Amino acid sequence: MYEYREEDRQGYSQSIVDQLGRRSFWIFTLLALVAIAAYAIFESQTASDRAGAAEINLAGRRRMLSQHIGLLASQLLHRNAPQETQQLADAINDMAQIHDMLLRDARGHGFHNPEDEEIDNPLTPAAVIAEMQHFLSLGQKLATTPYDSPEYRPLAEELVALSLQVLPDLDRLVGLYQAQSEQRTDALRFLQACALVAALCLLAFSGLGILRPLIRQVRHALEEQEKSETALRHAIEENRLILETTDEGMFGIDRNGYIRFANRAAATMLGRDASSLVGRHHHPEIITSSTGCPICRMLASAGPTRVSDGWFNHGIPQPNAAEPITFPVEYSVAARPDGEGTIISFRDIADRHAAEIKLQRFQQRLVDAIEAMDDAFALFDGEDRLILHNLRFAELFSPESSTIRIGMSFSEFIHDIAVQGLYPQTTDGGNDWLATRMEMHRQAAGSSEIPLANGSWLRITERHTREGGTVVIWSDVSNLKRALIAADQGSQAKSEFLARMSHELRTPLNAILGFARVLEKDAASPLNDAQQEYVHHILHGGQHLLGLINEILDLSAIESGKLKVEIEDIDLPSVLHECLALIKPLASNREITLKISGSESATVAADRKRLKQVLLNLLSNAIKYNRHGGEVQVNIGATPSGIRLDISDTGQGIPPELAQRVFQPFDRLGLENSEGTGIGLAITRRLVELMGGSICFESTVNIGTTFRVELVPAGQQGLAPADESQTAPPAQFLTRQPELAAPAAPCLLAFGLSAEDAQLLRLVASTLREVRLIESDDAAAVQSILDESPCRAIIIDETRLPAWLAAVPPKDGWPPLIALSIAPTEAMKQIDSVPYWQLKPIKSREMARLLREIVR
């Protein structure tokens, strides 16, 4: 932009100069023409004046000679004097010459005869000329006539008389000549005045009409030039300030490579004084070697700006030093617009260079660690192209169709694997297998196990990176897979054995119990007291053994997926009262008080038989593990997502270190002297989950334990799992915490999660900086938290989602919902207010990555 303005200013100044030259030429041309015309007029007038002066002179001499001739003639009348006669002859000759000059040479000398209308005809110039001719002829005749001749005296008298007659005419002619001369003088003065006026007018016209606009333009151009020079001075000053205050070093060199200037930062980084650098060559003052120097290339052929990394000298290079002291720089070389050199700007990148070296070392350690892995490792970038792999990867996969190479796409790689026939699914072309494998790779949702054609197994673990790439690890899990298969087969054999043995035991046991009841009630052969006691022990032990066998059969049916539940609408309080009536004798034996509170009308969707079994298990445990004379509190309440049943005891409680084992089958928690097999709570948990509910507990040592069962309300049984095998993960211990006020710091809100999910979420939240996790089951409290705290995300179980959406409608600016589901359907994924879905059980890495992205 500055160059464009400078060119306009120079063009404008040049146009003014051109106009001034053209107008000056025409002014001088007109002045020259005026001068030439004035000179011609003055020259002609001057010649006329000279002729007039000569005429006046000759006419005066002629008049004097005529008077002198008359005097000589009158003297010759009285005496004869040869001398006077000679004088008369000479005077006559002179007068004849003058007269002849005035007559015959008038045109050659510019003479002319005067004309005057006032002169009478006898005295007109023609008459005077005739009279003069006669006077001259008389005088010549007198001069040649002897004195004693009779004609002499008459001639003399006539000549005297004629001289007296001619004198007035000659005087009149002299006057006329003088008058005409004065007229010509007046005309010359008038012409001089006219020429002066014309010259003045021309000068005034040139000054006002031509020079004045040019003067204004010149003045304007000078003002613009002054402004440009002022702006240029300011720009130079600003550039100087920039050069002196910038942190980047800058120096300029001419076309021969000699330094023209260097700013303060450059001098400081180079360890030199700026004045000592000026005039020196940049080789070796700044760069030791000129080999491949971008500055030299720029000087050789001007091109675009170049940016390079290099090493500059620090301090004065020492001739005897082995190597100069250098430091790493990043510098740019830009050619000057006038082609007279280049400008170099640079900055010290020692910190960046050290960081790059550190990064390279870290990358090398990372590569070493990857190479030390027994697993095959590969990293694909955002465009799904291979950018890093270890040796084990190359050893495991050696496609015959092409070599493994950096830059190959994952689709190319997997196609080569299919062609090679590494997997048994690809021996027939494997198009379906390829499509499935590519879809699994795009999702990168976790791990999967794939058999190989040679009978081995590979576990493929895939994760997305933050940059959109994918990390893939192939682990050989053949031994583990064989062990798992063997364990599954053993577990299945155990379950079949237990089921078979339970059936085999239950048949004779039912016979024993039947005969024992016959003996107890046989009126024909009554038993004595000892026999009655023996039979009573047989019945009691048989009933206990039958209950254990039934529990084992139920557990086996649940684990094998054969246990079916029939969901129907059930009045929970009525079933609860039935169970309390059955359990009341057991409570009375230990003097335990049973209390029931809460809603008296609560209808749930459940299996009556299995619900009754769940309630009896929980109530019997509350009495069995309670203190003598304690209390069991039963409460029925409603939550936003269902019906909640709390069964609380006043026993010793469960220590936190044993909380994880509560729902494990056959685990007695170290209470070997207590009744039971340790599978009651395991069956209870599985039955509750089969009916679409959830179970958890809260316990405080020496205070008591509360088991909380949440059931599906009547009419919402569609949210229960459709397949019994899709059970939720085991519920875990949930520590009782006091209600906390909503914190001012950013938070994550967990609503309605199971104990296990809540515990995993706490672990994930602990890895997020400056973010707290708030857990709540109260919708009103949740609304207060959302209104008062900067919440980042809401994590909610799918079973609580309908009640949540009904009780807490979404608002603008509220955090996103993350729903947890065993298997979300497509209809669920289409809910606009739930942008994120996570599979259960929670994958800690996936959840942590998602929460980090949301929190960030």
ABEGO torsion letter per residue (X at the ends): XAAAAAAAAAAAAAAAAAAAAAAAAAAAAAAAAAAAAAAAAAAAAAAAAAAAAAAAAAAAAAAAAAAAAAAAAAAAAABBBAAAAAAAAAAAAAAAAAAAAAAAAAAAAGBBBBBBAABBAAABAAAAAAAAAAAAAAAAAAAABBAABAAAAAAAAAAAAAAAAAAAAAAAAAAAAAAAAAAAAAAAAAAAAAAAAAAAAAAAAAAAAAAAAAAAAAAAAAAAAAAAAAAAAAAAAAAAAAAAABABBBBBBBAAGBBABBBAAAAAAAGBBAAAABGBBAOAAABABABGBAAAAAAABBBBBBBBBBBBBBEBBBAABABBBBBBBBBBBBBBAAGAEBBBBBBBAAAAAAAAAAAAAAAAAAAAAAAABABBBBBBBAAGBBABBBAAAAAABBBAABBBBBGBBAAAAAAAAAAAGABAAAAAGGAAAAAAAAAAAAAGAEBBBBBBAAGBBBBBBBBBBAAGBBBBBBBBAAAAAAAAAAAAAAAAAAAAAAAAAAAAAAAAAAAAAAAAAAAAABAABBBBAAAAAAAAAAAAAAAAAAAAAAAAAAAAAAAAGABBBBBBBBBAAAAAAAAAAAAAAAAAAAGBBBBBBEBABBBBBBBAAAAAAAAAAAAAAAAAABBBGBBBBBBBBBBAAEBBBBBBBABAEBBAAAAAAAABBGBAGGBAABBEAGAAAAAAAAAAAAAGBBBBBBBBBGAEBBBBBBBBBBGAAAABBABAABBBBBBBBBBBBBBBBBBABBBBBBBGBBAAAAAAAAAAAAABBGBBBBBBABAAAAAAAAAABBBABBBBBAAAAAAAAAABBBBBGBBBBBBBBABBBAAAAABAABABBBBOBBBAAAAAAAAAAAAX
